Amino acid sequence: MQNQIADALATMASMMDGPKKDEAQPIVVGQKEELASCMSIEENEGMDREGEWYSNILQYLKDKTYPKSTNKNDQLTIRRLSNNHIICGERLYIRSFNRIHLLCVTAKEA
């Protein structure tokens, strides 16, 4: 662990310009208790597919309709985002940059 901290400090020092004056500025480094990769997605049991992030796009692709609360700007955004999405069966997929279709999943599925 001490070597990792020393390596991180050496990397940060090599990316910084030298001090303009004769004095060096201190660098404060903090250590977290948990790793960033251990952060989890909170599950919301009450949320179904209608409340997911892609529900507006899915509704537009199926019915060509918008939610009632959207304005013209929101409708334009939904239309633009739907260009990169397709429906296969009942599932929504997004086309990646290399044209591979990626499944859109809910927070619980993720």
Gaussian input, Z-matrix of N, CA and C with variables (Angstrom, degrees):
# hf/3-21g

backbone

0 1
 N
 C     1     B1
 C     2     B2     1     A1
 N     3     B3     2     A2     1     D1
 C     4     B4     3     A3     2     D2
 C     5     B5     4     A4     3     D3
 N     6     B6     5     A5     4     D4
 C     7     B7     6     A6     5     D5
 C     8     B8     7     A7     6     D6
 N     9     B9     8     A8     7     D7
 C    10    B10     9     A9     8     D8
 C    11    B11    10    A10     9     D9
 N    12    B12    11    A11    10    D10
 C    13    B13    12    A12    11    D11
 C    14    B14    13    A13    12    D12
 N    15    B15    14    A14    13    D13
 C    16    B16    15    A15    14    D14
 C    17    B17    16    A16    15    D15
 N    18    B18    17    A17    16    D16
 C    19    B19    18    A18    17    D17
 C    20    B20    19    A19    18    D18
 N    21    B21    20    A20    19    D19
 C    22    B22    21    A21    20    D20
 C    23    B23    22    A22    21    D21
 N    24    B24    23    A23    22    D22
 C    25    B25    24    A24    23    D23
 C    26    B26    25    A25    24    D24
 N    27    B27    26    A26    25    D25
 C    28    B28    27    A27    26    D26
 C    29    B29    28    A28    27    D27
 N    30    B30    29    A29    28    D28
 C    31    B31    30    A30    29    D29
 C    32    B32    31    A31    30    D30
 N    33    B33    32    A32    31    D31
 C    34    B34    33    A33    32    D32
 C    35    B35    34    A34    33    D33
 N    36    B36    35    A35    34    D34
 C    37    B37    36    A36    35    D35
 C    38    B38    37    A37    36    D36
 N    39    B39    38    A38    37    D37
 C    40    B40    39    A39    38    D38
 C    41    B41    40    A40    39    D39
 N    42    B42    41    A41    40    D40
 C    43    B43    42    A42    41    D41
 C    44    B44    43    A43    42    D42
 N    45    B45    44    A44    43    D43
 C    46    B46    45    A45    44    D44
 C    47    B47    46    A46    45    D45
 N    48    B48    47    A47    46    D46
 C    49    B49    48    A48    47    D47
 C    50    B50    49    A49    48    D48
 N    51    B51    50    A50    49    D49
 C    52    B52    51    A51    50    D50
 C    53    B53    52    A52    51    D51
 N    54    B54    53    A53    52    D52
 C    55    B55    54    A54    53    D53
 C    56    B56    55    A55    54    D54
 N    57    B57    56    A56    55    D55
 C    58    B58    57    A57    56    D56
 C    59    B59    58    A58    57    D57
 N    60    B60    59    A59    58    D58
 C    61    B61    60    A60    59    D59
 C    62    B62    61    A61    60    D60
 N    63    B63    62    A62    61    D61
 C    64    B64    63    A63    62    D62
 C    65    B65    64    A64    63    D63
 N    66    B66    65    A65    64    D64
 C    67    B67    66    A66    65    D65
 C    68    B68    67    A67    66    D66
 N    69    B69    68    A68    67    D67
 C    70    B70    69    A69    68    D68
 C    71    B71    70    A70    69    D69
 N    72    B72    71    A71    70    D70
 C    73    B73    72    A72    71    D71
 C    74    B74    73    A73    72    D72
 N    75    B75    74    A74    73    D73
 C    76    B76    75    A75    74    D74
 C    77    B77    76    A76    75    D75
 N    78    B78    77    A77    76    D76
 C    79    B79    78    A78    77    D77
 C    80    B80    79    A79    78    D78
 N    81    B81    80    A80    79    D79
 C    82    B82    81    A81    80    D80
 C    83    B83    82    A82    81    D81
 N    84    B84    83    A83    82    D82
 C    85    B85    84    A84    83    D83
 C    86    B86    85    A85    84    D84
 N    87    B87    86    A86    85    D85
 C    88    B88    87    A87    86    D86
 C    89    B89    88    A88    87    D87
 N    90    B90    89    A89    88    D88
 C    91    B91    90    A90    89    D89
 C    92    B92    91    A91    90    D90
 N    93    B93    92    A92    91    D91
 C    94    B94    93    A93    92    D92
 C    95    B95    94    A94    93    D93
 N    96    B96    95    A95    94    D94
 C    97    B97    96    A96    95    D95
 C    98    B98    97    A97    96    D96
 N    99    B99    98    A98    97    D97
 C   100   B100    99    A99    98    D98
 C   101   B101   100   A100    99    D99
 N   102   B102   101   A101   100   D100
 C   103   B103   102   A102   101   D101
 C   104   B104   103   A103   102   D102
 N   105   B105   104   A104   103   D103
 C   106   B106   105   A105   104   D104
 C   107   B107   106   A106   105   D105
 N   108   B108   107   A107   106   D106
 C   109   B109   108   A108   107   D107
 C   110   B110   109   A109   108   D108
 N   111   B111   110   A110   109   D109
 C   112   B112   111   A111   110   D110
 C   113   B113   112   A112   111   D111
 N   114   B114   113   A113   112   D112
 C   115   B115   114   A114   113   D113
 C   116   B116   115   A115   114   D114
 N   117   B117   116   A116   115   D115
 C   118   B118   117   A117   116   D116
 C   119   B119   118   A118   117   D117
 N   120   B120   119   A119   118   D118
 C   121   B121   120   A120   119   D119
 C   122   B122   121   A121   120   D120
 N   123   B123   122   A122   121   D121
 C   124   B124   123   A123   122   D122
 C   125   B125   124   A124   123   D123
 N   126   B126   125   A125   124   D124
 C   127   B127   126   A126   125   D125
 C   128   B128   127   A127   126   D126
 N   129   B129   128   A128   127   D127
 C   130   B130   129   A129   128   D128
 C   131   B131   130   A130   129   D129
 N   132   B132   131   A131   130   D130
 C   133   B133   132   A132   131   D131
 C   134   B134   133   A133   132   D132
 N   135   B135   134   A134   133   D133
 C   136   B136   135   A135   134   D134
 C   137   B137   136   A136   135   D135
 N   138   B138   137   A137   136   D136
 C   139   B139   138   A138   137   D137
 C   140   B140   139   A139   138   D138
 N   141   B141   140   A140   139   D139
 C   142   B142   141   A141   140   D140
 C   143   B143   142   A142   141   D141
 N   144   B144   143   A143   142   D142
 C   145   B145   144   A144   143   D143
 C   146   B146   145   A145   144   D144
 N   147   B147   146   A146   145   D145
 C   148   B148   147   A147   146   D146
 C   149   B149   148   A148   147   D147
 N   150   B150   149   A149   148   D148
 C   151   B151   150   A150   149   D149
 C   152   B152   151   A151   150   D150
 N   153   B153   152   A152   151   D151
 C   154   B154   153   A153   152   D152
 C   155   B155   154   A154   153   D153
 N   156   B156   155   A155   154   D154
 C   157   B157   156   A156   155   D155
 C   158   B158   157   A157   156   D156
 N   159   B159   158   A158   157   D157
 C   160   B160   159   A159   158   D158
 C   161   B161   160   A160   159   D159
 N   162   B162   161   A161   160   D160
 C   163   B163   162   A162   161   D161
 C   164   B164   163   A163   162   D162
 N   165   B165   164   A164   163   D163
 C   166   B166   165   A165   164   D164
 C   167   B167   166   A166   165   D165
 N   168   B168   167   A167   166   D166
 C   169   B169   168   A168   167   D167
 C   170   B170   169   A169   168   D168
 N   171   B171   170   A170   169   D169
 C   172   B172   171   A171   170   D170
 C   173   B173   172   A172   171   D171
 N   174   B174   173   A173   172   D172
 C   175   B175   174   A174   173   D173
 C   176   B176   175   A175   174   D174
 N   177   B177   176   A176   175   D175
 C   178   B178   177   A177   176   D176
 C   179   B179   178   A178   177   D177
 N   180   B180   179   A179   178   D178
 C   181   B181   180   A180   179   D179
 C   182   B182   181   A181   180   D180
 N   183   B183   182   A182   181   D181
 C   184   B184   183   A183   182   D182
 C   185   B185   184   A184   183   D183
 N   186   B186   185   A185   184   D184
 C   187   B187   186   A186   185   D185
 C   188   B188   187   A187   186   D186
 N   189   B189   188   A188   187   D187
 C   190   B190   189   A189   188   D188
 C   191   B191   190   A190   189   D189
 N   192   B192   191   A191   190   D190
 C   193   B193   192   A192   191   D191
 C   194   B194   193   A193   192   D192
 N   195   B195   194   A194   193   D193
 C   196   B196   195   A195   194   D194
 C   197   B197   196   A196   195   D195
 N   198   B198   197   A197   196   D196
 C   199   B199   198   A198   197   D197
 C   200   B200   199   A199   198   D198
 N   201   B201   200   A200   199   D199
 C   202   B202   201   A201   200   D200
 C   203   B203   202   A202   201   D201
 N   204   B204   203   A203   202   D202
 C   205   B205   204   A204   203   D203
 C   206   B206   205   A205   204   D204
 N   207   B207   206   A206   205   D205
 C   208   B208   207   A207   206   D206
 C   209   B209   208   A208   207   D207
 N   210   B210   209   A209   208   D208
 C   211   B211   210   A210   209   D209
 C   212   B212   211   A211   210   D210
 N   213   B213   212   A212   211   D211
 C   214   B214   213   A213   212   D212
 C   215   B215   214   A214   213   D213
 N   216   B216   215   A215   214   D214
 C   217   B217   216   A216   215   D215
 C   218   B218   217   A217   216   D216
 N   219   B219   218   A218   217   D217
 C   220   B220   219   A219   218   D218
 C   221   B221   220   A220   219   D219
 N   222   B222   221   A221   220   D220
 C   223   B223   222   A222   221   D221
 C   224   B224   223   A223   222   D222
 N   225   B225   224   A224   223   D223
 C   226   B226   225   A225   224   D224
 C   227   B227   226   A226   225   D225
 N   228   B228   227   A227   226   D226
 C   229   B229   228   A228   227   D227
 C   230   B230   229   A229   228   D228
 N   231   B231   230   A230   229   D229
 C   232   B232   231   A231   230   D230
 C   233   B233   232   A232   231   D231
 N   234   B234   233   A233   232   D232
 C   235   B235   234   A234   233   D233
 C   236   B236   235   A235   234   D234
 N   237   B237   236   A236   235   D235
 C   238   B238   237   A237   236   D236
 C   239   B239   238   A238   237   D237
 N   240   B240   239   A239   238   D238
 C   241   B241   240   A240   239   D239
 C   242   B242   241   A241   240   D240
 N   243   B243   242   A242   241   D241
 C   244   B244   243   A243   242   D242
 C   245   B245   244   A244   243   D243
 N   246   B246   245   A245   244   D244
 C   247   B247   246   A246   245   D245
 C   248   B248   247   A247   246   D246
 N   249   B249   248   A248   247   D247
 C   250   B250   249   A249   248   D248
 C   251   B251   250   A250   249   D249
 N   252   B252   251   A251   250   D250
 C   253   B253   252   A252   251   D251
 C   254   B254   253   A253   252   D252
 N   255   B255   254   A254   253   D253
 C   256   B256   255   A255   254   D254
 C   257   B257   256   A256   255   D255
 N   258   B258   257   A257   256   D256
 C   259   B259   258   A258   257   D257
 C   260   B260   259   A259   258   D258
 N   261   B261   260   A260   259   D259
 C   262   B262   261   A261   260   D260
 C   263   B263   262   A262   261   D261
 N   264   B264   263   A263   262   D262
 C   265   B265   264   A264   263   D263
 C   266   B266   265   A265   264   D264
 N   267   B267   266   A266   265   D265
 C   268   B268   267   A267   266   D266
 C   269   B269   268   A268   267   D267
 N   270   B270   269   A269   268   D268
 C   271   B271   270   A270   269   D269
 C   272   B272   271   A271   270   D270
 N   273   B273   272   A272   271   D271
 C   274   B274   273   A273   272   D272
 C   275   B275   274   A274   273   D273
 N   276   B276   275   A275   274   D274
 C   277   B277   276   A276   275   D275
 C   278   B278   277   A277   276   D276
 N   279   B279   278   A278   277   D277
 C   280   B280   279   A279   278   D278
 C   281   B281   280   A280   279   D279
 N   282   B282   281   A281   280   D280
 C   283   B283   282   A282   281   D281
 C   284   B284   283   A283   282   D282
 N   285   B285   284   A284   283   D283
 C   286   B286   285   A285   284   D284
 C   287   B287   286   A286   285   D285
 N   288   B288   287   A287   286   D286
 C   289   B289   288   A288   287   D287
 C   290   B290   289   A289   288   D288
 N   291   B291   290   A290   289   D289
 C   292   B292   291   A291   290   D290
 C   293   B293   292   A292   291   D291
 N   294   B294   293   A293   292   D292
 C   295   B295   294   A294   293   D293
 C   296   B296   295   A295   294   D294
 N   297   B297   296   A296   295   D295
 C   298   B298   297   A297   296   D296
 C   299   B299   298   A298   297   D297
 N   300   B300   299   A299   298   D298
 C   301   B301   300   A300   299   D299
 C   302   B302   301   A301   300   D300
 N   303   B303   302   A302   301   D301
 C   304   B304   303   A303   302   D302
 C   305   B305   304   A304   303   D303
 N   306   B306   305   A305   304   D304
 C   307   B307   306   A306   305   D305
 C   308   B308   307   A307   306   D306
 N   309   B309   308   A308   307   D307
 C   310   B310   309   A309   308   D308
 C   311   B311   310   A310   309   D309
 N   312   B312   311   A311   310   D310
 C   313   B313   312   A312   311   D311
 C   314   B314   313   A313   312   D312
 N   315   B315   314   A314   313   D313
 C   316   B316   315   A315   314   D314
 C   317   B317   316   A316   315   D315
 N   318   B318   317   A317   316   D316
 C   319   B319   318   A318   317   D317
 C   320   B320   319   A319   318   D318
 N   321   B321   320   A320   319   D319
 C   322   B322   321   A321   320   D320
 C   323   B323   322   A322   321   D321
 N   324   B324   323   A323   322   D322
 C   325   B325   324   A324   323   D323
 C   326   B326   325   A325   324   D324
 N   327   B327   326   A326   325   D325
 C   328   B328   327   A327   326   D326
 C   329   B329   328   A328   327   D327

   B1=1.4479
   B2=1.5250
   B3=1.3312
   B4=1.4615
   B5=1.5265
   B6=1.3272
   B7=1.4610
   B8=1.5226
   B9=1.3336
   B10=1.4607
   B11=1.5241
   B12=1.3292
   B13=1.4628
   B14=1.5227
   B15=1.3065
   B16=1.4646
   B17=1.5216
   B18=1.3281
   B19=1.4658
   B20=1.5255
   B21=1.3352
   B22=1.4639
   B23=1.5262
   B24=1.3189
   B25=1.4633
   B26=1.5254
   B27=1.3229
   B28=1.4611
   B29=1.5236
   B30=1.3329
   B31=1.4635
   B32=1.5182
   B33=1.3413
   B34=1.4687
   B35=1.5221
   B36=1.3208
   B37=1.4639
   B38=1.5196
   B39=1.3268
   B40=1.4644
   B41=1.5282
   B42=1.3315
   B43=1.4582
   B44=1.5194
   B45=1.3187
   B46=1.4613
   B47=1.5174
   B48=1.3270
   B49=1.4550
   B50=1.5184
   B51=1.3179
   B52=1.4484
   B53=1.5131
   B54=1.3259
   B55=1.4691
   B56=1.5227
   B57=1.3225
   B58=1.4637
   B59=1.5252
   B60=1.3210
   B61=1.4578
   B62=1.5234
   B63=1.3127
   B64=1.4616
   B65=1.5109
   B66=1.3301
   B67=1.4644
   B68=1.5300
   B69=1.2952
   B70=1.4719
   B71=1.5239
   B72=1.3228
   B73=1.4532
   B74=1.5321
   B75=1.3267
   B76=1.4727
   B77=1.5350
   B78=1.3158
   B79=1.4620
   B80=1.5172
   B81=1.3311
   B82=1.4529
   B83=1.5228
   B84=1.3203
   B85=1.4589
   B86=1.5194
   B87=1.3288
   B88=1.4551
   B89=1.5182
   B90=1.2968
   B91=1.4563
   B92=1.5188
   B93=1.3149
   B94=1.4606
   B95=1.5283
   B96=1.3206
   B97=1.4549
   B98=1.5174
   B99=1.3528
   B100=1.4633
   B101=1.5120
   B102=1.3192
   B103=1.4476
   B104=1.5244
   B105=1.3206
   B106=1.4624
   B107=1.5228
   B108=1.3262
   B109=1.4620
   B110=1.5227
   B111=1.3292
   B112=1.4563
   B113=1.5181
   B114=1.3257
   B115=1.4581
   B116=1.5231
   B117=1.3093
   B118=1.4611
   B119=1.5098
   B120=1.2979
   B121=1.4569
   B122=1.5199
   B123=1.3196
   B124=1.4532
   B125=1.5196
   B126=1.3081
   B127=1.4568
   B128=1.5130
   B129=1.2920
   B130=1.4515
   B131=1.5186
   B132=1.3123
   B133=1.4573
   B134=1.5185
   B135=1.3292
   B136=1.4517
   B137=1.5162
   B138=1.3131
   B139=1.4531
   B140=1.5289
   B141=1.3145
   B142=1.4483
   B143=1.5228
   B144=1.3120
   B145=1.4554
   B146=1.5128
   B147=1.3144
   B148=1.4601
   B149=1.5251
   B150=1.3205
   B151=1.4556
   B152=1.5147
   B153=1.2923
   B154=1.4538
   B155=1.5191
   B156=1.3239
   B157=1.4520
   B158=1.5185
   B159=1.3158
   B160=1.4613
   B161=1.5279
   B162=1.3113
   B163=1.4696
   B164=1.5269
   B165=1.3268
   B166=1.4643
   B167=1.5222
   B168=1.3275
   B169=1.4675
   B170=1.5219
   B171=1.3195
   B172=1.4575
   B173=1.5266
   B174=1.3246
   B175=1.4609
   B176=1.5262
   B177=1.3293
   B178=1.4545
   B179=1.5317
   B180=1.3215
   B181=1.4664
   B182=1.5270
   B183=1.3277
   B184=1.4653
   B185=1.5210
   B186=1.3301
   B187=1.4655
   B188=1.5199
   B189=1.3384
   B190=1.4711
   B191=1.5252
   B192=1.3421
   B193=1.4622
   B194=1.5239
   B195=1.3299
   B196=1.4544
   B197=1.5235
   B198=1.3213
   B199=1.4700
   B200=1.5284
   B201=1.3118
   B202=1.4640
   B203=1.5230
   B204=1.3076
   B205=1.4632
   B206=1.5296
   B207=1.3398
   B208=1.4621
   B209=1.5219
   B210=1.3340
   B211=1.4551
   B212=1.5345
   B213=1.3071
   B214=1.4755
   B215=1.5253
   B216=1.3151
   B217=1.4632
   B218=1.5289
   B219=1.3359
   B220=1.4637
   B221=1.5253
   B222=1.3277
   B223=1.4660
   B224=1.5266
   B225=1.3218
   B226=1.4622
   B227=1.5257
   B228=1.3283
   B229=1.4684
   B230=1.5240
   B231=1.3163
   B232=1.4696
   B233=1.5281
   B234=1.3367
   B235=1.4735
   B236=1.5206
   B237=1.3320
   B238=1.4624
   B239=1.5324
   B240=1.3262
   B241=1.4627
   B242=1.5280
   B243=1.3226
   B244=1.4675
   B245=1.5204
   B246=1.3294
   B247=1.4682
   B248=1.5175
   B249=1.3240
   B250=1.4652
   B251=1.5231
   B252=1.3312
   B253=1.4610
   B254=1.5170
   B255=1.3278
   B256=1.4631
   B257=1.5239
   B258=1.3195
   B259=1.4632
   B260=1.5147
   B261=1.3100
   B262=1.4620
   B263=1.5260
   B264=1.3139
   B265=1.4629
   B266=1.5116
   B267=1.3029
   B268=1.4627
   B269=1.5212
   B270=1.3293
   B271=1.4661
   B272=1.5185
   B273=1.3264
   B274=1.4508
   B275=1.5225
   B276=1.3173
   B277=1.4622
   B278=1.5175
   B279=1.3325
   B280=1.4562
   B281=1.5243
   B282=1.3291
   B283=1.4633
   B284=1.5184
   B285=1.3308
   B286=1.4611
   B287=1.5296
   B288=1.3262
   B289=1.4608
   B290=1.5189
   B291=1.3267
   B292=1.4604
   B293=1.5302
   B294=1.3435
   B295=1.4611
   B296=1.5226
   B297=1.3159
   B298=1.4582
   B299=1.5202
   B300=1.3279
   B301=1.4610
   B302=1.5260
   B303=1.3233
   B304=1.4628
   B305=1.5157
   B306=1.3205
   B307=1.4549
   B308=1.5201
   B309=1.3259
   B310=1.4652
   B311=1.5298
   B312=1.3139
   B313=1.4527
   B314=1.5181
   B315=1.3209
   B316=1.4580
   B317=1.5282
   B318=1.3156
   B319=1.4616
   B320=1.5257
   B321=1.3216
   B322=1.4613
   B323=1.5343
   B324=1.3404
   B325=1.4582
   B326=1.5208
   B327=1.3448
   B328=1.4624
   B329=1.5233
   A1=110.44
   A2=117.70
   A3=120.52
   A4=111.11
   A5=117.48
   A6=120.51
   A7=110.81
   A8=117.81
   A9=120.76
   A10=110.41
   A11=116.57
   A12=119.99
   A13=109.71
   A14=117.11
   A15=120.39
   A16=111.07
   A17=117.59
   A18=121.24
   A19=111.00
   A20=116.64
   A21=120.51
   A22=110.70
   A23=117.73
   A24=121.13
   A25=111.11
   A26=117.15
   A27=120.69
   A28=110.93
   A29=116.71
   A30=120.48
   A31=110.85
   A32=116.19
   A33=119.59
   A34=111.39
   A35=117.90
   A36=121.29
   A37=111.18
   A38=117.58
   A39=119.98
   A40=112.08
   A41=117.78
   A42=121.18
   A43=112.35
   A44=118.48
   A45=121.95
   A46=110.32
   A47=115.17
   A48=120.12
   A49=108.90
   A50=116.22
   A51=120.69
   A52=111.07
   A53=116.69
   A54=119.56
   A55=110.40
   A56=116.58
   A57=122.04
   A58=110.83
   A59=115.77
   A60=120.98
   A61=108.47
   A62=115.74
   A63=120.80
   A64=112.74
   A65=117.78
   A66=119.27
   A67=110.60
   A68=116.18
   A69=122.06
   A70=109.32
   A71=115.99
   A72=120.87
   A73=108.74
   A74=118.15
   A75=119.53
   A76=110.88
   A77=115.70
   A78=123.15
   A79=107.44
   A80=116.92
   A81=121.73
   A82=108.07
   A83=116.31
   A84=122.22
   A85=108.16
   A86=116.15
   A87=120.65
   A88=110.72
   A89=116.14
   A90=121.13
   A91=108.92
   A92=116.30
   A93=121.97
   A94=109.51
   A95=115.60
   A96=120.36
   A97=111.83
   A98=116.30
   A99=120.76
   A100=109.95
   A101=116.54
   A102=120.84
   A103=109.84
   A104=116.65
   A105=120.28
   A106=111.00
   A107=117.33
   A108=120.36
   A109=112.32
   A110=117.71
   A111=120.56
   A112=112.61
   A113=116.73
   A114=119.16
   A115=108.23
   A116=117.42
   A117=120.65
   A118=111.12
   A119=115.42
   A120=122.38
   A121=107.44
   A122=115.13
   A123=118.80
   A124=109.09
   A125=115.72
   A126=119.69
   A127=109.73
   A128=115.72
   A129=121.77
   A130=106.38
   A131=116.57
   A132=121.55
   A133=113.00
   A134=117.90
   A135=120.90
   A136=113.84
   A137=117.94
   A138=120.30
   A139=110.33
   A140=116.41
   A141=120.50
   A142=108.28
   A143=116.96
   A144=119.72
   A145=113.15
   A146=118.07
   A147=120.13
   A148=111.07
   A149=117.65
   A150=120.73
   A151=113.58
   A152=118.02
   A153=120.79
   A154=111.32
   A155=115.91
   A156=122.62
   A157=112.47
   A158=117.83
   A159=120.10
   A160=112.93
   A161=118.26
   A162=120.24
   A163=112.18
   A164=118.62
   A165=120.47
   A166=111.58
   A167=116.83
   A168=121.04
   A169=109.80
   A170=116.95
   A171=121.54
   A172=110.82
   A173=117.06
   A174=120.80
   A175=110.91
   A176=117.46
   A177=120.49
   A178=111.26
   A179=116.91
   A180=119.36
   A181=112.17
   A182=117.44
   A183=120.36
   A184=112.01
   A185=117.20
   A186=121.91
   A187=114.38
   A188=117.95
   A189=122.29
   A190=111.40
   A191=116.45
   A192=121.99
   A193=109.10
   A194=115.55
   A195=122.47
   A196=109.07
   A197=117.54
   A198=119.26
   A199=109.94
   A200=116.83
   A201=121.52
   A202=112.74
   A203=118.15
   A204=121.05
   A205=114.05
   A206=118.69
   A207=120.04
   A208=111.42
   A209=114.90
   A210=120.64
   A211=108.96
   A212=117.78
   A213=121.90
   A214=111.72
   A215=116.43
   A216=120.08
   A217=111.12
   A218=116.68
   A219=121.08
   A220=111.09
   A221=116.46
   A222=120.91
   A223=110.77
   A224=116.60
   A225=120.39
   A226=110.94
   A227=116.09
   A228=120.56
   A229=111.12
   A230=117.27
   A231=121.01
   A232=110.07
   A233=117.22
   A234=120.27
   A235=110.98
   A236=116.79
   A237=120.57
   A238=111.07
   A239=117.49
   A240=120.40
   A241=112.22
   A242=116.59
   A243=119.69
   A244=112.65
   A245=118.08
   A246=120.49
   A247=112.41
   A248=117.72
   A249=121.62
   A250=112.94
   A251=117.72
   A252=121.67
   A253=110.48
   A254=115.95
   A255=121.97
   A256=108.75
   A257=115.34
   A258=121.11
   A259=107.53
   A260=115.86
   A261=121.89
   A262=106.30
   A263=116.38
   A264=120.22
   A265=107.67
   A266=117.47
   A267=122.19
   A268=111.22
   A269=117.97
   A270=121.79
   A271=110.87
   A272=115.31
   A273=122.63
   A274=109.11
   A275=115.97
   A276=122.62
   A277=109.01
   A278=116.12
   A279=121.64
   A280=107.93
   A281=115.70
   A282=120.42
   A283=108.52
   A284=116.41
   A285=120.27
   A286=109.06
   A287=116.27
   A288=120.81
   A289=112.53
   A290=117.26
   A291=119.90
   A292=111.80
   A293=115.86
   A294=124.76
   A295=113.77
   A296=118.63
   A297=122.40
   A298=107.67
   A299=117.61
   A300=120.94
   A301=109.77
   A302=115.74
   A303=122.89
   A304=109.06
   A305=117.23
   A306=122.88
   A307=111.15
   A308=117.43
   A309=122.45
   A310=107.12
   A311=117.19
   A312=121.23
   A313=110.55
   A314=115.29
   A315=121.66
   A316=108.99
   A317=116.35
   A318=120.50
   A319=110.37
   A320=116.84
   A321=120.48
   A322=110.43
   A323=117.18
   A324=120.64
   A325=112.41
   A326=116.19
   A327=120.16
   A328=109.43
   D1=-39.76
   D2=-179.86
   D3=-65.84
   D4=-34.30
   D5=177.42
   D6=-67.58
   D7=-36.03
   D8=179.25
   D9=-64.90
   D10=-40.60
   D11=178.75
   D12=-66.45
   D13=-42.81
   D14=178.70
   D15=-63.26
   D16=-40.93
   D17=177.62
   D18=-63.29
   D19=-41.53
   D20=179.59
   D21=-64.74
   D22=-41.55
   D23=178.11
   D24=-65.14
   D25=-40.44
   D26=178.61
   D27=-64.86
   D28=-39.62
   D29=178.33
   D30=-65.16
   D31=-45.38
   D32=178.65
   D33=-63.54
   D34=-39.48
   D35=-179.37
   D36=-66.72
   D37=-34.65
   D38=-179.57
   D39=-72.91
   D40=-21.64
   D41=179.85
   D42=-87.42
   D43=-13.05
   D44=-175.59
   D45=-95.54
   D46=149.74
   D47=172.30
   D48=-73.28
   D49=156.25
   D50=178.45
   D51=-68.84
   D52=163.01
   D53=-179.71
   D54=-65.06
   D55=144.08
   D56=-179.74
   D57=-75.94
   D58=-29.65
   D59=-179.53
   D60=-108.95
   D61=-168.97
   D62=178.96
   D63=-82.08
   D64=-4.49
   D65=-178.22
   D66=-106.47
   D67=145.08
   D68=179.31
   D69=-96.57
   D70=141.26
   D71=178.34
   D72=-87.12
   D73=134.98
   D74=-179.91
   D75=-71.21
   D76=147.21
   D77=175.80
   D78=-110.46
   D79=124.20
   D80=179.73
   D81=-98.47
   D82=123.95
   D83=-179.44
   D84=-119.11
   D85=126.52
   D86=177.35
   D87=-108.17
   D88=154.20
   D89=179.83
   D90=-118.52
   D91=127.50
   D92=179.07
   D93=-83.51
   D94=152.52
   D95=178.67
   D96=-76.16
   D97=-34.92
   D98=-179.72
   D99=-110.89
   D100=149.09
   D101=173.90
   D102=-71.81
   D103=150.09
   D104=179.46
   D105=-63.34
   D106=-30.77
   D107=-179.72
   D108=-72.07
   D109=-10.55
   D110=-179.80
   D111=-89.41
   D112=-4.16
   D113=178.60
   D114=-66.57
   D115=138.82
   D116=-175.30
   D117=-116.66
   D118=160.23
   D119=175.63
   D120=-85.31
   D121=128.35
   D122=177.97
   D123=-74.78
   D124=131.60
   D125=179.28
   D126=-87.56
   D127=136.32
   D128=177.11
   D129=-113.62
   D130=101.76
   D131=-174.42
   D132=-63.60
   D133=-30.33
   D134=-177.45
   D135=-79.44
   D136=-7.20
   D137=-175.36
   D138=-91.99
   D139=123.97
   D140=175.77
   D141=-106.42
   D142=-168.95
   D143=-176.76
   D144=-64.30
   D145=-24.12
   D146=-179.50
   D147=-68.38
   D148=-24.79
   D149=-178.28
   D150=-98.97
   D151=7.36
   D152=-177.18
   D153=-79.33
   D154=167.98
   D155=-176.07
   D156=-64.16
   D157=-26.39
   D158=-175.30
   D159=-101.39
   D160=8.59
   D161=-174.49
   D162=-64.60
   D163=-35.92
   D164=178.71
   D165=-66.65
   D166=-39.42
   D167=178.55
   D168=-66.85
   D169=-43.14
   D170=179.68
   D171=-62.79
   D172=-43.16
   D173=178.37
   D174=-62.89
   D175=-41.26
   D176=-179.71
   D177=-65.89
   D178=-42.49
   D179=-179.41
   D180=-67.86
   D181=-34.14
   D182=-179.93
   D183=-76.20
   D184=-51.11
   D185=-169.20
   D186=-111.93
   D187=-10.38
   D188=-171.62
   D189=59.03
   D190=34.99
   D191=177.22
   D192=-121.75
   D193=160.29
   D194=179.74
   D195=-114.21
   D196=156.94
   D197=172.07
   D198=-61.82
   D199=153.92
   D200=-175.10
   D201=-65.07
   D202=-28.87
   D203=-174.14
   D204=-86.11
   D205=6.76
   D206=-176.75
   D207=-89.71
   D208=146.31
   D209=174.06
   D210=-100.05
   D211=-176.18
   D212=-177.06
   D213=-61.75
   D214=-38.73
   D215=180.00
   D216=-65.64
   D217=-42.34
   D218=177.57
   D219=-63.81
   D220=-39.75
   D221=179.50
   D222=-64.08
   D223=-40.30
   D224=177.09
   D225=-62.83
   D226=-41.50
   D227=179.00
   D228=-64.31
   D229=-42.46
   D230=179.17
   D231=-63.23
   D232=-43.74
   D233=178.39
   D234=-61.88
   D235=-43.48
   D236=-178.72
   D237=-66.20
   D238=-42.01
   D239=179.14
   D240=-67.77
   D241=-32.34
   D242=-177.57
   D243=-69.56
   D244=-16.63
   D245=178.86
   D246=-62.95
   D247=-27.59
   D248=-178.41
   D249=-98.38
   D250=8.81
   D251=-177.86
   D252=-118.07
   D253=150.27
   D254=173.58
   D255=-136.28
   D256=157.16
   D257=175.62
   D258=-108.29
   D259=128.25
   D260=175.52
   D261=-127.49
   D262=114.07
   D263=-172.12
   D264=70.98
   D265=-123.44
   D266=175.92
   D267=-110.38
   D268=6.54
   D269=-175.71
   D270=-104.90
   D271=149.43
   D272=-179.77
   D273=-100.21
   D274=134.65
   D275=178.21
   D276=-124.08
   D277=150.50
   D278=174.94
   D279=-115.59
   D280=140.88
   D281=177.32
   D282=-83.85
   D283=125.43
   D284=178.27
   D285=-80.82
   D286=178.65
   D287=-178.13
   D288=-63.41
   D289=-30.30
   D290=178.49
   D291=-95.71
   D292=20.01
   D293=172.85
   D294=69.75
   D295=19.35
   D296=174.26
   D297=-88.03
   D298=138.34
   D299=-179.93
   D300=-87.03
   D301=125.10
   D302=-179.56
   D303=-110.58
   D304=133.66
   D305=-178.58
   D306=-72.25
   D307=130.36
   D308=174.40
   D309=-83.12
   D310=124.63
   D311=-175.84
   D312=-118.60
   D313=159.92
   D314=176.36
   D315=-78.27
   D316=168.43
   D317=177.85
   D318=-62.73
   D319=-36.89
   D320=179.88
   D321=-67.64
   D322=-41.82
   D323=178.22
   D324=-65.46
   D325=-33.51
   D326=179.85
   D327=-67.87

